[in-house]
Amino acid sequence: MTLTSATVAAACAAFGLPTSALGAASASLQGTATGAGKPLQGSQVVLMAGSRSGVKRLGQATTDAHGSFRITYTKPADGAVYVEALSGQAHRLRLRSVVGFGGGGGVPERTVSKVTINELTTVAATYALAQFSDQRGISGPGPGLQNAAATSFNLADPGTGKAGGPLTSDNANSQTLATQNTLANLVSLCVTDNVRCDKLIQLATPPGRTRPTDTVQAILSLVHNPTQSPGRLEALARAAKVFTPALSAAPSSWILALRYTASQLYAAGRIAFDAKGNVWATNNWNPGTRDPNYHVTVLDPTGRPTLDSPISGGGMKAGAWGLAIDHEGSVWAPSYGGNAMSKYSASGKPLSPEAGWKNGDFVKPQGVAVDQHGNIWIANSHGLKGKPGAGSIVVYPHGDPSKAITIIEKSLNHPFAVQIDGQGRAWVTNSHLSFEEIRQSGRPSNVGGSVTIIGPDFKPITSINDKSLQAPVGLALDSKGNAWVANFFSSAVTEIRPNGTVAGVHQLPRRVFPWSVAIDGRDRVWIAGFGDSSVSLLCGADSAACPPGASAGTVLSPAQGFQNKTIQHLTAVQIDSSGNAWVANNWSKIVPPTGGVGLVELIGAATPVCTPLTPLPVRPSATAPNPCPK
């Protein structure tokens, strides 16, 4: 009997099965494996699927004289599908390419039927899926896994084996393309040169760490240790000229950064991630002007506008340095120019009135946070009308503006950031200067600043004062409840214990002018620098996540931070569930003040966190019934 689509559908119906249960899950993959620009004959090709439950082999083949192969397989229901080609001495040459990914993330599922496996796709897959990779393969919880697989397509097109679209458009003039090509050239050394291949693996091994066994593990080591041997590795890569343009000098790190631009995405102030991994951003100015921007931007996890972005309405006027997502997935964004609060549904529809909510008598609202009970906390940076320098915190109980509570406390002086700890307490930075004064000032000798802690009963508990607190702006809390505070004028990060005592002051280079802080899933501390356009990384409370000998506050990035031509003057950094660190280009020039362009993603560099924040950083689990706590 010939099985037609109608026959399959009837059979499924008879047994109460979905139509996809028969026939539809079968797929075929046709591909080519190349190394150093030539076909790889006799290579073992393995097709695998990674998901929350682990790694599963879907099929295998051996390449012919043209490096070609074909594998018929049963398409998995979820996760990421990838293919590897193994060749050379002890299979030290391991090449990899992403074939597809399932739904559940911020990008629709996708599977390619023709694939190229080469050094470039290997670097792309290894970077994008770095936080889901080990010697067993690729696996982990969604939606971060699916979104990471989708991101690999931005770095390299698995169909052609060439650089991805974003690398050759918005990022063509950055050093990212040259860095990726240099890494690919390093991999190509293991095609024919065993001596240089040994050298690659040796140089990719950090002190005190396990030696990589193959090219994928060597590149993975560089993702996790981006300051490892930059000069010697770049010099080694010059022996291969397969991929151009390549670096002509040693990089400061092996970070791969991609900038994403979109309509109305200009002078972005703050970033937040929703449950699917979509990126929400507020915008200060209209493109090319200093006029207030009336839009909120939403990008999918691969940097493309989604949810009909840019979104207008709801009272937005010059988005502030504040953005938070509540337990229902609704997005709260202060309207700095409108002296109001704006709210949007998870699907991007304005939920606040045309002029926004003004309950609480806002004057230049800034930071916003959501606590465990769904209360919305807002830092009213200019406090009360007619009282210069005063400050207040406004709370919308359970997100209800009509029941607004205004908290007035003498220690509140231009409150800027607000974050919630595990006890439901609100931590508030007091910058002692307005938003405009901070960005326009020189370097005052003693501006001062403080941190106020307010209880879940909305009553102030204490005020923390320390000489290191000099115009504190951004604040983040780690999984143990320690607060990490960015001090703009002292270029230092103050670490404060949950009991309010200062645990340490960690000095950054003089010109960093740190603005924002984020904590990743292993409590490492990420800092966005406004002054020198950099991203710094510090060891946090978990010393096991850092190199041997490092402790809280040890700088893990280059001395001047991670830098790239795509990175401008930053006011925000946040970590997504795929392990990418995203930063907001707020200004492109300081004199004259000029808006920054786009958001920048440091791919695979951070340990994933559950999104939205809940409220402390939690690493998604592959073993718990739910990857992220509710």
N, C-alpha and C positions, 0 to 999 in steps of 0.2 A: 504494500500500500504506500502511495506517495503522501508524505506529510505536507499538507499546505498550511498556510497561516491560520485558515479557518479550522482545520482539523486540530491543530495545536491548541487553539483557543477553546474548542469544544472539550478536548481532553482535560485541560486545566479546570474548566468549569465543572466537569463531572466529579473531579476529586477535590473541589474547593480550593484550588491553587491559583495564585496569580498567573497571568499570562506569561510573565517572564520566567516562570519555573521551567519551561521546556523550550529549548532552542535558543531563546534570546540571550542567554548568558554565554553562549559559545562565541569565541573571538579568535582572530588570527593576527599574528604579529610578523611582519616582514621587515628585515633590517640588514644593516651593514656595519661591521666593526672595522675601524681603521686605527692605525697607530703611526705616529710620525708622518701622517699624510698618505700612508699606503695601506692597502687591504691587509687584514690580519687573517691569514689562512690557518685552519686547524685550531682555532680558539674555541674553548668551551664557553657556550653562552647559556646563561641560566636566567629564566624569568621568574620573578618573585613578587609576592604581595605582602605588604606590611600593614598591620592594623593594631588595635588595642590588645588583641590576644596574642600577638607575636608575628613571626615571619613564616610564610608558607611558600613552598616551591610550586610554581604553576606549570613549568615545562622546561625543556632544555634542548639544545641543538649544538652542532659543530659547524663552524664557518667553512665555506668552500674556498676555492682559489681566489675568488673575488671578495672574500670577506663577508659573503652573504649568508643569511640563515632565514628560516621560517619556523615559527612555533604556533601550534594551535592549542588554545587553553580555554578554561572556563573562567569567565570574568568574575572576580570577587564582588561581593555586595558593597564593600566599603573600603576605606583606607587608601593606600598608595600602591601603585604597581610600578615596578622598575626592573631593568634588565642589566645584567653584568656580563662582561666578556673577560675571561681569565686566560692569561698567556704568560710565556716566559718562565724563567727559573723560579720554581716553587710557587708559580702563579703570583709572583710579586707585581706583575703588571695586571692590575685590576681596573677595568674601565666600567663606567656606570652611566645610565641614562634613565630619566623618569619617563614612563610610558603613559601614565594617567593617574587619576585620583577620583574618589567617590564624592558624593554630595555630603551635605551636613555642614560645610564651611561657608565662607562668604563668597565663594566662586562656584558656579555650576560645574557638575562633574564633567570630566573630559578624558578621553582615551584616544591615543594615536594608533593607527594601524601600520604605519611605516616609521621606522626609527633609525637614527644614526647613533652609534656608540663611539665616542672618541674622547680625547683628553679634555676638550672644552665642556662637553656634556658631563664629564666626570667631576670637574671643578664645580659646575653649576649645581648638580645634584648634591654634592657633598656639602657645599656651603648652605644651600637652602634647607637641607634636612639634617644639618649638623646636630641639632638637639634631639634628634630621633634615631641617631645612628650609633652603632657599636660594632664589635667584631661579628656579631650574629646577623647583622643586617639592619634594615630600617623598620621601625615599628613604633607605636605610641598612640596616645589618645587623640581624638578629634575634639574640636575642629582644627586644632593646631597642625596636626599631621597633614590633612588635606590642603590647608592653606599654604603650608611650607612646600608641598609638592607643586602647587600651582605657581609659587614664586620662582621655582627653578626654571620655568619657561621664560621668565624675564631675563635670566642670565644667559641661557642658551636654548635655541630652538631644537628640540629632540628630533624633529623631522629632517632638518638640514645639517645639524651639527655645527651651525654657525652661531655667532653671538645673538642674543635675544634682542627684540625690538627696542625696549627701553635703553639698552646699552648703546645703541647706535643712533638714538634720537636725543632725548633730554640729557643724556649723560655722555655724549660723544666727546666732549672736551674735558671730561674729568679723567683722573688717572685710573678709574675703575676698570675700564676696558683693557688698558695696558697691564694692570695688575692681574686680571683674570687670564690674559694671554700668557703672561709670565709663568703663572702657576701651571697652566696647561703645558707650556714648554718643559717645565720641570718633570711633569708626568711622562712626557714623550721620551725623556732620557732612558726610561726603563724599557723602551721597545727594543733597543739594540745595544745599549751601552751599560753593561753590568757594573762597571767600576763607578760610573757617575750615578747609576741607580743606587748603589750602596751609599754614596755620598749624600744623595737626597734624603734617604731614610735616616742616616746619621744626623744630618743637620736639622731634620724635622723633629728630632727627639728632645724634649725639654729635659733639663737636669733632674735626675731622680724619678723620671717617668719611664713607662714601658716603651720599648722600641717598636715602632710601627712595623707591621708584617707585609704591607703592600702599599700601592700608590694611593688607594682610597684612604687608608688609615694615616698615611703621611700627610695628605691634604687636610684630613679631619683634625690632625694634631695642630696644624697651623690655624685652623678656624678657632680652636679652643685656646691656642697660645699665640695670638697674632703678632707678638713682638719677637717671636723666635727667629733668630739668625737671618734678619732681613738682608744684610749686606752680602753674606756668603752665599745665600740661596739665590739672590739676584745675579750674582757673578756666575754661579753654576748654570743658571738658566740660559746664559748667553751662548752656551754650547749648542743649543737647539734654536732654530729659527723657523719653526713650523707655523706659529701663530703670531701675526703682527697686527697692529703695533704692540711692542712689548716695552717694559720699563727700560729706561736708559740709565737709571741710577737706582740705588737702594731705596726702597720705601721705608717709611718710619714704622709701618705695620702692614699686616696682610689683610686688613679690613676691606671688605667689598661694600661700597655704599652706592645706593641708587636713589636719585631724586625723582619725585613725581610731581608734575604740575597739572593744573586743571583750571577751568574757568572760575574766576573769583577767589581762587586759592592764593591769597596774597597777605603778607605780614601776619602769618598764622601765629596765634598766641598760645593755645593750649590744645592737647591731644587726649582723646579717650577712646578705648576699644569696647565695642559691644560684644555680645555673646558669640556672634558668628565670626568675629575678628575684623569687622569693618572699622575703619579709622575715621573718627569724627574730629573736626578741627574748627575752632573759632578763627575769625579773620578780623584784624584791626582796621585795615584801610582798603579802599577801592584800588584796584590795580593801577599802578603808575601815579597815584595821588596820595594825599594824607587825609582824604575825606573818609568819613565812617563807612565801613562795609556793612551791608544789610543781609549778609548771607552766612550760612553755616555749610561747611564742606563735609561730604562723606565719600571716602574712597573704599573700594573693596580691598581685600588683603593683597592684591597684586597692584594696587595703586591706581585703579581706574574708577572714575566717578560712578556712584551707585545711588539707589533710592532717589532718583531725579535730582541729584546734587548738581549745582548749588541750590540749597534750600533757603527760601526767603520767608518772611512773615514771623508772627509770634512776638513782635516787638524787638527783634534783633537790630542793634545799631552799634557798630564797632564792638565786636566780640571781645570780652575781657579775658584775663588770664584765669579762666575757670571753666571747667567742663566735667560733668559727672553723670553717670548712668544709674538709674534706680533699679529696684528689684523687679519691676515690670518691664524693664528695657527702655523706659522713656529717658530722654536726654535733657539735662538741665544746663543751660548756658547763660551766664550773666551778660546783660547788655550794658556795657560800660558807658557808652554814649547815651543810651536811653534811660539810664538809672532805673533799670527794671530787670526782671528775670524772664527768660524765654524757656519754653518747654516744647519738645518734639517727641512724637511717637517713635517706636522702634522702626516703623516703616517710613519715617521722615516727614510726617504731617505735623504742622504747627498746632499745638494744643493750648498755648497761651493766647491772651487777647492781642489785638492789633498793636497795642502799645506795650505789651508785656504786663507782667504783674509787678506792681509797685508797692505792694503790701510790705511794710518794714521801712518805708521812707529811705530808699536807697540813694546814696550819693557815690557814684563810681564803684559799683560792686566788683569784686575780683574772684577769689577762690571759692570753690563750692565742693561739698562732699556729702555723701549719703551714709547714714549710720545703719546699724543692724536692724533698727525698727522702721526704716524707711523715712526717717526725718531728714530734711534737706537743710544743710548748714551753709550759710553764705557769709563771706567776709565783706562787710560794708566798709570799704577802704577809707572813705572820707567821713565816716561816722554820721553824725547828726548835722543837719542843716544849721548854719550859723555858728558852728563850733569847730573852727579850724584845728586840725590835728587830732580831733576826737575820733573815736572808732566804735563800731558796734558789730555784733554778730547777730544775724537774723536767722531764725529757724522756722521752717514750714513743717509743722508736725505732720507726719505721715504724708508729706507732700501737699498739704492743704494751705494755700496762701491766705485764705480767709481767717486762719487761726494763727497768723504770724506772731512769733515771740521775738522781741528785741532784747538782746543781752548787752547791758552797758556795764563796763568795768574800767576803772581808771588806768589799768595797764594796757588797754587796747589803744594803740597809736598807729593809725594807718594799717590796720590788719590786712594781710595780703593773702597768705595761703591758709587753708584749713584742711586737716586730715583727721580721720577717726581711728582710734586704736582698738585693740581687742576687748577693752573694757567699756567701749562705747563713749570714751572721753574724746573731746575735740581738742586737737593741738593747733594753735594759731600763731603764725609769725606776725610780729609787729615791726614793720620796716622803718617806722619813724619818718618816712618820706613818702610823697605821692608817687604814683607810677611814672608820671612825667619827670619828676625831680630825680628819680633814680636813674632814668635813662639819659638825662641831660646834664647831670652833675659831673664834676671832675672827680677827684678822689678826696673827699673830706677826711680829716684826720680822726674824727671821733663822732660819727653819726649816732652810734648806739643802736639798740634794738633789743627785742625780748621775745620770749615765747610764752603764751598764755595757755593754760590747760583748763578746760571747762568740762564739768561732769555731765553724765547722761541726764541728770536732772536739770540741766541748763544753768547750773550755778558755778561761778568761777571757783577753781580749786587753788591754783597757784600761778605765780608769774616767775619765769626763769630769766635771770639776767647774768650775762657773762661778757667780758671785754671782747671776746671773739665775735659776738653778735653785732655785726655792723651792717645795717640795712638788710636784715634777713628777708629773703623772698620765698623761694621754693622750699618745700618740706616734704619728706617721705618717711614712712614708718616701715621697719623691717618686720619679719615674721615673729620676732621676739619682743616687739613693742618698743625698740629703740628708735628714737627720732634722729634723722639726719637733715641738717639745716644748711641751706646754701646762703652764704653771706656775701652779698654783692661787692661791698667795698673792701673787705679784708681778703677776698679771694681764698676763703677758708670754708671748710665744712665742719660744723659743730655736731658732735655725736652726743646725744642726751639719753640717759637711761630712762626706763619707764617711771622711776621714782622722781625724775626731774633733775638729778645731778648730772653734771657734765662728765662724760666718759673720756672725751678726747677732742682735740682741735686739730684737724688735718689740713695742712697748708697746701694750696695749689700754686702754680706759677702766678706771678704778680698780675699778669694781664688777662687772666681767665674771666674774671667777673662772673662767677657762677650764678645762674638764675634758677635752675630747676633741678630736681633730684627724682630718681626713680630707683626702685629696688627690684632686682630680678628674683627668679625662683630659687636661687641659692644664696640670697641675701647679699649679693654683690651690689655695690652702689654706683649708679650711673649719674653723671653730672653734665648738664648742658651749659656750655660757656657762651655768654653773650659777648664778652670782650674780644677774645681771640678766635672765635669761631671753631670751637673744639668740643669734643666729648671725652670726658675723663672717666676712668673706671677705677674704683677702689675696692679692696678686699673689705668684706663686711663682717657680720657676726659669725659666719660659718667659715672658719679658717681652712676647713677641709676642701672648700671650693676654690682655694687659692694655691699658688705655687708653694713648695716647701719653704718654711721660714717666714712666710707672710702672716700678717695679723690685721686686725681691724684698722683700716685707714691706709694700709700699704697701697701705693699707686701701682696698678696693674697695666695701665696704658702707657704709651710713650710719655716722656717728661712733659711735652706740650699737648698731650691728649691725642686722641684720634682726630686727624684732620684730612680733609678732602676738598677739592674745588667745589663740590656740590654743597658743602656745609657753609652756611653764612652765620650771622649773629643770632644765636639761639635763645629761645625763652622756654622751651619745653622738651622733655624727654619722657618717653613711656615705653614699656615692654609689652609685647603681644604674646599670644598663646602659642606662637610658632618659634619663639626665641629670637625675634628681631627687635632691635632697639630703634625706635623712631624718634626723630627730632624735628622741631618746627623752626624754619628759617623766618625769623621775625623781621630783622632788618638785613639789607644787603650792603648798605653803606651807613656809616655813622655821621659823616659830614659830606653833604647834607643828609639828614635822616631820610633814608629810602627804604621802602618796604622790601622784605625778603620774599623769595620766590620758592614755593613748593615745600613739600615734606621730604625728608631724607630717611632712608631705611638702611641700617647697618645689618646686613643679612647674616643670620645664624649666630650672632655674636653673644647673645644673652640667653640665660636659662629661662624657659617659658614661665608665664604666670597665668592664672585663671583670669579671664576677663568677663564682665567688668570686675574691678577690684572689689573684694568682699569682706571688709575693706582692706585687710592686710594682704600682702603678697603671698599667694599659695601656688605651689607647683602642681600642675595637673597630674593626676594619678592614673596609671595604666591598670591598677589592680583594684582600686576601690569601686563599689557599685556605680558611683557617679564620679567622673574625673575631677569635678570641681564642686565644692560645697555650695549649698543653696542658702 
